[in-house]
């Protein structure tokens, strides 16, 4: 199992509802240095 899933306090999953996806991605990338990915499941949508 990846260390990211066994490290206490590490974020391994998060979801966000927003009306401005690009702005939200930029905000969290800049603030936290996160790498963001679109959902892999076709049943989940991003708009």
C-alpha positions, 0 to 999 in steps of 0.5 A: 500500500502506498505510504500516502494512504498510511500516513496519519493526517494525509489527504487521500480523497477529497471532492469539491462542488464548484461552479468554476472548476478552473479557478478552484483547481488553480486556488488549491494548486497554488495554496497547497501544491496539490496535483489534481485529477479528473475522475476516472469513472465515466459515471462521475461528471465534471462541468 
